[in-house]
Structures are given as C-alpha cells and as structure tokens.
Amino acid sequence: KFEYVLDNAIDTYSPNIIGDISPADFDSIQKSLKRQFQIQYSPSSFYKSYIFYTLGSLERVVLIKNQDSLYHKYLDNEYLLYDNPAYMNFFYEFYAEYLTSSTKIDQKELLKCINEDGIYRTLFNLAGQDPNLVNEKIRELVIIENLSALYENKRFSRKNIEAILQEIATTTHFTEHKLIAQNVLAELHQFVDNHKVDFSQMKKVNGADFNIEDYKGKWVYVQIFNTDCMDCIREMMIIKELHEKYKDSVAFVSLSIDFNFGHFIQFKEHFPQFNWDFAHFNQRYDWLDALQVTTLPDNLLFSPDGELSQRNAPDITTKLPLFLLRLFREVDENDIPLNRNRQ
C-alpha cells in the first residue's frame, strides 16, 4: 500500500521526477504520505524503517549537495539495518565511492594507504578523518564496499585491496562484516576481466532473442533496472544524452528484471524518448544470482570483443560521462550532461 500511495504522490506532485525534483515537490509528496502513514525513525520496526528510508532516498535527490544534513538525519545513530533493503539502498547510495570523493580524506594518503602500506588499520584511521565516518561500524562497511569499487580502478593495487579485505574478513569485530567481506572477495575473484556472460533466453521488446554478440565492435553498457526504480529512470535521462553523443562507439542496453513482461512493454511505450535498446531478463533468476545482482540500478560494462570489462561499471550519474570522455579522448568537460545540469 505504501508503495502504491508513494507512486501516486510522485505522479501528482512531481511527474517530471525523471529530470529533477524540487524541495517543494518533495514537501508535497511527504505531506501526502503523512496523511496515511507514520513517518518516523524507528529502528526496531522493519515496516516503519522501510517507509523512513524509502523517503530518505527521495530526499537524497533533493539534498544531494548537503551530505552532512542527510548523514545526521538518517545515519548518525548506532543502528545499521542490514536486513532492511530501504536502509541499505540509502546507505550504499550515500556512501557510493565515498573514500575517493570525500574532501576530508587526503587522496594522496589514500593512494599510499592502499598501494604502499596495504594495512587495514592505517586505512581505517585515515577514513576516520571524515566526520561522516566517525561511527566505526559504518566506517568499516563503507571501506569494504568502496574497496570493491576501487578494484576496477587501475590507480589502486588489486593485490593490496584483496589483502585488506581478507584482513577485515578475519579480524573484524562485527559478525555481519565478516560475511560481507568474504562475499566481496568471492565476487572479485569471480568477475575477473574477460569473463563471459550468458544472455541466452532474454528477450527484446518485440519478443526477439537478445544477443550481446550483436554489438561486437562497440563498448556495451548494460543498465539493470525495473520499472518501479526511480533512480533507474533518473539514470535513463543521462543515458539518453550519452547515447546520442556516443552511439557510434557505445551501445546502451537497459535490461528489465520486472517479473511481469507486460509492465516492461508498457514502460517502454510510456517513454518513447528512451530510444536505445531495451531487453527483458525473461525470468533468468539464475543469471541474477550468478552476477550477484542485489540492488538497483546495477550496471555492467562489456568491451568491444563482447567480454565483461567491468562488473561494477562506472556509475551513470557521476563517473560514466568522465569515463567515456577519457575513453574516447575528448576533453570538453562542459559537454558532460551532469556538469551542464549543475551550471
């Protein structure tokens, strides 16, 4: 019921959420929800926390430049709700690539910590310089997740990243982090460069078979989404511009994991402006398990030879435009959709 009311409130007060959402839009949506639901921080209640942090993800879009305010409202407490998907989605969105973007963490020291020292305690203490990482439990989880993303960054030593993650897995005082670190290590070893991904049985919008081999000779960026994911739709607004700019060199594919194929078709008909290729996973849950798809949006990058280049592809809203500029040796950063939106 909450999801239904939320969707209706968004359609009513912010139908253009795919582009941007204003503080006034957010206030109207929040007031609409408060008429039927109790919106409060209640860590002992799964249901109330789900509502609170789902709305938090929406507020994050509004206050994306005010990280400190978001931190104090949603994360500055003693509880990490590992089993609540709304909380964890907010957590990973907030701390995505945080170690390399924080102005409170010396980036030269970060490189040295990982590439030269390779010692977890040194990295842990360095990350603690950021006030939003003062909570040791949060700090350790952020380090685990950020190291996973840095594994694809050629500036950092893969060997030392693995060593630090292994140290966390064997020495952590937090039971949940032991398993998370072990899973990250297993994923890093599973999705090495040149990994082949099986897309068999998946379908295009017209019902034809989807085949990644059709794009050989181009880079292929696969966005994994479902039609209820607001962040996914926001990403598509940027994909639209990148598709127009790089269509001769990069193929974009949005892969729906909606259970109902009809919803996928209706979505595509509703957004004709999204004119790149779409496909449906066709109930390939084994495929989702094999690639460990657990949150949305998720993204894969394939090299022109059709092999997996990056399991954790550059984030569409922050890193992909710059990645493509560097890849194709272009230099005009003012032409990046994200930067132009900020001007």
C-alpha positions, 0 to 999 in steps of 0.5 A: 500500500505504501508503495502504491500511495508513494507512486501516486504522490510522485505522479501528482506532485512531481511527474517530471521526477525523471529530470529533477525534483524540487524541495517543494515537490518533495514537501508535497509528496511527504505531506501526502504520505503523512496523511496515511502513514507514520513517518518516523525513525524507528529502528526496531520496526522493519515496516516503519524503517522501510517507509523512513528510508524509502523517503530518505532516498527521495530526499537524497535527490533533493539534498544531494549537495548537503551530505552532512544534513542527510548523514545526521538525519538518517545515519548518525545513530548506532543502528545499521539495518542490514536486513532492511533493503530501504536502509541499505539502498540509502546507505550504499547510495550515500556512501557510493565511492565515498573514500575517493570523493570525500574532501576530508580524506587526503587522496594522496594518503589514500593512494599510499594507504592502499598501494604502499602500506596495504594495512587495514588499520592505517586505512581505517584511521585515515577514513576516520578523518571524515566526520561522516565516518566517525561511527566505526561500524559504518566506517568499516562497511563503507571501506569494504564496499568502496574497496570493491569499487576501487578494484576496477580502478587501475590507480589502486593495487588489486593485490593490496585491496584483496589483502585488506579485505581478507584482513577485515574478513578475519579480524573484524569485530562485527559478525555481519562484516565478516560475511560481507567481506568474504562475499566481496572477495568471492565476487572479485575473484569471480568477475575477473576481466574477460569473463563471459556472460550468458544472455541466452533466453532474454528477450527484446521488446518485440519478443526477439532473442537478445544477443550481446554478440550483436554489438561486437565492435562497440563498448556495451553498457548494460543498465539493470533496472525495473520499472518501479526504480526511480533512480533507474529512470533518473539514470535513463535521462543521462543515458539518453544524452550519452547515447546520442553523443556516443552511439557510434562507439557505445551501445546502451542496453537497459535490461528489465528484471520486472517479473511481469513482461507486460509492465516492461512493454508498457514502460517502454511505450510510456517513454518513447524518448528512451530510444536505445535498446531495451531487453527483458531478463525473461525470468533468468533468476539464475543469471541474477544470482550468478552476477550477484545482482542485489540492488538497483540500478546495477550496471555492467560494462562489456568491451568491444570483443563482447567480454565483461570489462567491468562488473561494477561499471562506472556509475551513470550519474557521476563517473560514466560521462568522465569515463567515456570522455577519457575513453574516447579522448575528448576533453570538453568537460562542459559537454558532460550532461551532469556538469551542464545540469549543475551550471 
